[in-house]
Amino acid sequence: MSLSRRQAMIASVAALILLALGGTVAALWWRGNAQDDLTGLIFAEFSARSDTIFVAPPDDPAKRTTIATVEHAEGWGLNPAIAPAGSKVAYTVPPPGSRPQADSPAELWLLDVRTKARQRIAGDADLRVAPVFDRNGSVLIYRSSTAGGQQALVRVDVASSTRKPVVSVETTFGIFPIGFASDGALLYASISQQGTDIVRAVDGQPPTPLFRASDQVTRDWRLSPDGSMLAYLAPEVTAERVVHRLHVVRIEGVRVTPVPAAAAVPTSTDQYGAAWASDGSAVTVGREAAPDPRAGAIVVPLNGGQPVALAAPPRGFDRPLMWSADGKALVVHSFDGATANAPGTESTAVITSDGQRRVVTGSGDIIVFGWLSDA
């Protein structure tokens, strides 16, 4: 089976956003020997019936260590959490033998990359929406959806595997978990005909709209490592075209204030991704290559400093995903086309502090989990 079904699943998430514009827990543990010396990038290589998860050092992605093989419905594949929590990763996956549609229930699993212990958490997860951990990996949030338009964000206590809904809505659009603010409140994006609202949810209290991010559909919502700031991309009309631009806000309880970002790129340039520095001092965004044949991502300081351009791909542009905790490596999705409307062929690369670009190769799609850490 070709890769088209997995790509179709990914495309269905985009289609869902474009549309916005117009039980019992079973636990199964498989254990292996702990590998305390592991470090580097966690990623999976897709194949028709299974995905293989690896860890590799940033300066030599080919020197990879196999962690696990995840079987799945033919042609589909796993969808990882937005970021790992230390050595823990989470993912949704349609089980083998199933014949899912994009909105069919999927399984939610936890994996400890060091011990190789795996735990099945739920069977009602939405495959299209990435789960999110809290900062210490003790809580996991995932979305559960039904064909009738009911969507719920479900909170999982990782230690006990107990689950409870945090918020449940009936919508033809979508709610998307973002992460936890510095005070422990869950933040999520709610998309409607009115645009994108960022909503705050605290246990035992009704969800509270925090602010309107845009009257349009926003994307790439990412919280700073300490949960005190939120970066996202919002569409703007400039030079007779629509481009997505970086916005950053500081969140203190229910108070939200804009954070001025340096004018890193021309206002007519489309931007992609939002990757935080590990200390929260900067956000890295990609930019379209047009009219140039290639364009490197830009590190945008939030203290008024000068932006820094990173090593560009041989051709095309990058979408930044995540910086390593030591700030020495950035993993990106790279495209050899000029713009998001004509992206060309996708690949995955690691940009290191010495200015080198190292491609993560594989016989199938590369699925990025993030960076392994001791946190």
N, C-alpha and C positions, 0 to 999 in steps of 0.2 A: 504494500500500500504506500502511496506517495505521501509527502508531507502536507498535502493540500488540506486535509481535514484539520490538523493542528493549526495551520495558518488560518483556516476558516474560523476556528474557534476564537483565535486572537482577533480576527477582523470583526467578529460578532460583537465584541466589546465596543469597538469604535462605532459599529452600526447602532448599538444601543444608545450611545451618546448622541449620535446624529439624529436619531429618532426623537430625542428630547428636544432638539431644536424645532421642528415643524409642529425526647425519647429515651430511649435507653442508650447508654454509651457502651459500646463493645470495645474492650481493650485487648490488643494482641501485641506481645512483646517478642522481638527477635533480638538476641544479644550477641555481641562479639567482644573482642578484646579492645580495651581503651587504647587510643593512639594519642598520647600526650604531646608528641612532637609535631603533630600536624599544624600547618599554618597556611594561610593564603586564601585563594579564591575558591568558593564553593559554586559549582555549576553542574548542570546535567547535559547529557547528549541525547537528543531525541532519536528514537527509532519507531517503527510502525507499531510494535506491540509492547515495548518497554523503554524506559528512560534510565540511563546509568548516571549516577551521581558521583562526582569526583571532587577532590581538593587538589589545588596546584599552586606552587609559589608564583608570585606575580612576575618575577623575572624569567620564568621558564614554564609557561602554561602546559607545555608538552610533557613535563615531568609530573604527571598526575598520579594520584593515589585513588583507587576505586573504593567507594564507601558503600554503595548499595545499588541494587537494580530494582526499579519500580515497574511492575507490570501494569498495563492499562488497556482500556478498550482500543481496539485496532484503529490506528490513524489519529488518535487524539493526543494525550500527553498530560503531564502534570503542570500545575500553575503554582509557583512558590509564593510564600509570604513576601511582603514588601522588603523585609530585611531579616537576617538571622538575629537571634538573641544569644550571644555568646556562641556556644557550639550547637544550640538548638535551631533547627529549621522546621518549617511547616509547609504543607502543600495540599492542594486539592487535586483529586484525580478521579476520572471515571473508571470503575473497576473493570478488570478483564472479563470478557464475555458479555458485557452490557452493550446495548445499541443506543448510545445517548444522542440526544439533540444538544444544542448549545445550552439550553436552559434546563436540562435534566439534572437531578440531584447527583452530586459527586461525593466521594469520601474525603474526609479531612484527616490527615496524618501528621504526627510529630516524628522527627528523627533527630537523635543526638549524633552529630557527626563524629565525635570522638569515641563514643562507646558503641556506636552503630545500633543502639536500641531504638526500636520503632514502635509506635503506639497509634492504633486507630482510634480517633476521637469521635467522629460523627459520620453519618451517611446522608446528610441533608444539605451539604454545602453547595453553594453556587460556584461552579467551575470557573466562571468568567471573572470573578472578583477575588483579588488577592487578600488572604488573611493578614492581620497585623498583630505583632506582639506588643506588650508594654516593654519598658526599658530593661527590666531585669528578667524577662522571660517567664514570669509567673502567671501571666494572663494572656490569652489569645482571643482575638475577635474575628469572627467570620460572618459572611452573609449567607442566609438561607432564603430561597425564593421559590414561589409556586407559580404554576402556569396561569393562575387567576390574577396575578399582579400583586400578591402579598409578599412583602419583603421584610425580613427581620435581621437585625444585627445581634448575634449570639455571643455571650461572654463565656469563655472556658477557663476554669481554674486548672492550670496545668498539673499541679500536684495531685489533685483528686479526680480530675477529668469530669467534674460536674459542670453542667451547662445551664445557663438561664438567659432568656431574651432580654436585651437592654432596651431595644426599641423595635416596634413593629408597625408598618405602614402599608396601606394599599396604594399603589402608584403605577402608572404606566411609564414612568421615567426611571428614577433610581436613587438609592442611597448607597454611599460608598464609604467604608471605614478609612479614616486617615491615620489615627494613632491617639496617643494620650498626651494631654497638655502637662505642663510642669506641676500642676496641682492634682493630677490624677484623673481629671475629667476626660471622657472619651470624646473626640472630635470626629465628626463625619460630614461628608458633603451630601447635600440634598438637591437634586436637579429637578426642576419643574419648568413649566412654561414661563415662569417669571425670571428664570435664570438659575444661578447657583448660590445656595445659602450654606454657610458653615454653621453646623449645629453642635451644641454642647450637651452631653448627657452625663448625668451623675446618678449613681445608684439611689433608688428610692425617690427620685424627683422626675417630673416630666421633662423631656428634652426642651432645650431653650435655644432658639436661633441666636447665633453669636454675631454674625454680620453677613451682609450680602457681598459675596466675592465679585459678582458680575451679573449684569442682566442677561448674559449669555452663558454658554456652557464653558466652565473652566476645566483644567486638567493638571496632571502631574503635581498633585498635592503632596507636599513633603514637610514634616515637622523637623525642626532642628534637633540635634541629639539630646538636648535637655528639655525639649518640649515647650520652650518659651517663645518660639517664632515659627511661623508657617510660611512656606514659599509655595507659589503656584503660578501657573501660566494662564492668562486671561486674554481673550481676543480683543483686538483694537483695530479700528479702521484708520489706516494711514496711507497716504500716497495712493488713494483709490484702490486699496486692497486690504484684506483682513490678515493680520499677523497676530501671533501669540507672543505676549511679552511677560517678563518676570515681574511678579509682585511679591513683596514680603511684608508681613505684619507681625507685630509683637503682641502676644496674648498674655494678659495678667488677670486670671480669673475670668470675669465677664467684660473686662476692658480690652479693647483692641486699638492699636495705634499703628499707622503705616511706618515702615522702616525705609528711608530713602536708600536706593541702590545706585551705585555709580552708573553713569551712562556708558555702558560697556560696548554697545553695538549701535549702529544706526537705527533710528526709530522705524524705518521701513523694513527691517530685517526680521524674519520669522525666527522664533527661538524654540528650543526643544529640551525637555528634561529639566530637572532641578536636583542637583546633588550637593548636599551640605558638606562643608569641611567638618572634621570631627570635633573641633572646638567651637563650631557655630559662628565663625568669624566671616565666612564667605559662602556664596552659592555659585556652583558651576552650571552654566547653561550651554547648550549647543546652539548653532546658528546656521542658517541655510548657506549653501555655497554660492548660489547665484548672486552676482554675475561672474564670480570667480570660480575656477574649476574645483577648488577645495577650501574648506574653512575649519579651523580648529575650534574646540570649545573654549569658552571664556570663563575665567575665575573672577567673580564679581565680589570685591570686598564690601562689607557693610559698614565699614568705618570711614568711608570716603577716600580710601586709597585707590591707586591706579589699577584698573583691570589687567589681568595677565592672560595672554593667549597660550593655549597648550599646543603640543605637537599635532599638526593636522594630518588627516589620512592622506594617502597618495592621491585620492580623488573623492569628492563628495563631502559629507559632514558627519558629525558625531552626535549621538544623544547620550549625555552622561547618565550613569546609573547610580554609582556609589563610590565614595572614597574609602580607602582602608583607614583603620583607626590611627595609624601612625602618619597618615597624610602623604605617604610616599607612592601610592598607586591609585589610579582611577580606572574603573571598568566602564566601558561604553559599548553601546550598539553603534556600529558604523555603517553608513550607507554610501554607495558609490554614485548615487544620483545627486542632483543639485538641490532639490527641495522635497518637502513632505508630499507634495502632489506628484512628484516623479522621483521616488526615493532610490530606485535601482535595487541592487543586490545588497542584502544585509549580512554583516559579519559581527563578531564580538572581538574586542581588543582591550588590552590593558596598557594604559599610559603610565610610565614610571617616572620618578623624579629626575632621572638622568635624561629625560626627553625622548626615550625610546618608546616605540609602539610594538607590542607583541600580540599577534593574532592568536585567539583561542580557536584551534582547529577542531574539526570533527566531521564524521560522515553524515550527520544530521544537524538540525537546528541546535544551537547552544542556548540553554535556558539558565539564566543567572540567578543564583540565590543571594549572593553577597559575600562578605568577608568573614572568615572564621576568626573569632577573638576569644579571649579568656574571660570576658565579662560575664 
